[in-house]
Structure formats: structure tokens, C-alpha cells
Amino acid sequence: MYNVKIIGAGSIGNHLAHASRSLGWQVTLCDVDQAALDRTKAQIYPTRYGAWDEAISLMLVENAPRGNFDIIMVGTPPDSHLPIALDALKENPKALLIEKPLCPPSLEDAETLKTQVAQSNTLAFVGYDHVVGKAAQETARVSQALESIETLDVEFREHWGGIFAAHPWLQGPQDSYLGFWKRGGGASGEHSHAINLWQFFSAQLGKGRIIEVSAALDYFKTETVDYDKLCLLHFKTESGFIGRVVQDVITSPARKWARIQGTNGFVELTIGYKPGVDRVNWRVTEDAVQEQSIEKTRPDDFIWELQNIDSVLQGKQNVSAISLERGLETMMIVAAAHLSAENKRTVRINYEKGFIPQALELL
């Protein structure tokens, strides 16, 4: 059993607390705001999971213990992730989980985090939970039968009304980081699951890392918000493979979808194919189209995420699809997207320079 501390008692913090308790772990849930802790106990947790769990310890951050935690999880807004994560490293946990997106597109402190994690005894992860979900893993498995991969497309297109319905204390994007792309919100940050999934499949297919990004973003700016509502991305990898990602916060009903096309067939992934069900369908050579439905709940996403971390800590697997390195690479793509859109030019990523803005070069 692990002893875990979760920083941030918002929606993600509650999901992580419930997932941890589902695995029998000991949980301390912290926030800087007493109102958030009160809302967790009285509203969020019992509404979602049926009843409040008295085994969860609720504390203000200033009163929370330091040290002796196996896992520390950061579930605060993106523009606070890295300062909190760097401080959490001082507690020397076995693992550090940071919610996605890892940081704002400014990339401030991204390279510092990478360096300090490498110098520590802590394994770090970023919360792109879809890539460790059963549907994405099955998609990756089936795709190994495809020959000569031709295309890879991923879309996360979802009106964010559902987010605000799940966060009734927010009246709209102006009330949180979501309405500000520079804070890690907007389509480029909030739905960067699509970028991360594309990277995951590219790696599984042996196509390498993304090194060129061409982007077109539709920004929406008023006196109260400044975010991208549509993010269109084209990629080129180290191997010369090209592909496409679309992310938005305006599509309803949602479309969370990926397709891998080979010369001898295809694989498609549909997340939320119908309520409580993801679907993978495929055809290889002349076989009939096959389909697998994978039942899941929203809590399952976080339970599987924590099980992945546990598997790494126990040495059952050496590399995680939600590693810090992959999360950093995703943020490089988000940062490159905004730079490309601003300059209407392709951006090349030079990973040898590190995870810093200077590693992004206009072509």
C-alpha cells in the first residue's frame, strides 16, 4: 500500500483520490483553499462516487506533512504545476505524477524539472491517461499487423460545456486557466491528449519523435478570455513520416478518434463511442472488419493510470507511456504550435537544446 499526497482538491484531485482509494492506498488530499476542501467533502466526491470516504485526510497545503510519501500527485492548474512539482521533489517521493498539460507553452522551468528529476531518486509521470487506457493499448497492439504505415490521424474535438457541467463552481472559461492559452488552457492545452496519443502511436509504429510542426489556430479573445478554440496541426517525424492532429473546444457531440492506415488495412480508435464504451475496429488484409468494445467508466481512466505507475515502481515494466519525457515532448509540440501560428511558418524542434523555447526554430 502506498502513502500518497495529492495537491489540488479540484476535479482531477478528486479523481486521483478516488483512484488511489480504489487501489487501497492511503490518501492525503491538500489545497490552498479551505473552500475547495469543503466542496470536495460535501459535493464533488460524494456526488461522483456515492459517499465521502472518511479514510481520506483533507488538509490545507500549509498544514500538510512533508516527507514519507511514496507518491505525490499534482492536480492544480497548469501554470502552477512546475513550481509545485519542483518543491515536491524535495520530499523525495518514489514517484511524482503531474496532471496534463505539464506546463504553459512558455516552457518555463520545464528543463529545470527534467534535470532535477534526473538527479533525484524519483520517477516522474505526466497525466495523459488515455495512452495507458485499454482501448489505446489495444489499438497499438492490433496496429502491429499493419504494413507500410501510410497515415496517422488523431482528433480530440469536444465542446467544453461538459467540463463546466462537471465543475459547477465555474461559470465558464473565464473562471479558470481554461480560458487562457498562455496558462495552459484552450484547445491546444486542454485537449493535448490528441497530440500525446499521436506521439504514442508514432513511437509504437517506429516513426520517431515529431521534429516539425505546422499549425493554424483560431484564437478567441475578449476582455475576459484569450484562448484557442481550434488547433490544427501537421507533423513530420525524425523518419520523415507526416501526420495530422485536430483539437477543439467547440465540437458537439464530441469526436475523440484515431486512425492508423497501412497498405494492408487500418485500425480505428473511438473514445466514447457510446456512453461507457470505447471501440477499436480494424481490418487486416482481406479479413472482415473486426470490432472490440471496451467498457469503462471515467474513474477507470485514473485507476489504470495509477496501476501503470505502480507497475513501473514494482519493476514490472521499464518504460511508461506517461513518462515525464513524453509529457515534455508534448509540451514542445504545444509551444511550437503557437509559435507556428503566430509566424505562419513551420517550426523545427531541436531536442538537443533541451526543453526550452530556444529549441524551437522557425523554418
Secondary structure, DSSP 8 states (H G I E B T S, - for coil): --EEEEE--SHHHHHHHHHHHHTT-EEEEEES-HHHHHHIIIIIHHHHHSS--TTSEEEEGGGS--S--SEEEE-S-HHHHHHHHHHHHTT--SEEEE-SS-S-TT-TTHHHHHHHHHTSS-EEEE--GGGGSHHHHHHHHHHTT--S--EEEEEEE--THHHHHH-TT--SGGGSGGGBGGGT-HHHHHTTHHHHHHHHHHHHTT---EEEEEEEEEEEE-SS-EEEEEEEEEEEETTS-EEEEEEES--SS-EEEEEEEETTEEEEEEEEEETTEEEEEEEETT---EEEEEE--HHHHHHHHHHHHHHHHTTS-S--TTBHHHHHHHHHHHHHHHHHHHHTS-EEE-GGG-SSGGGEEE-
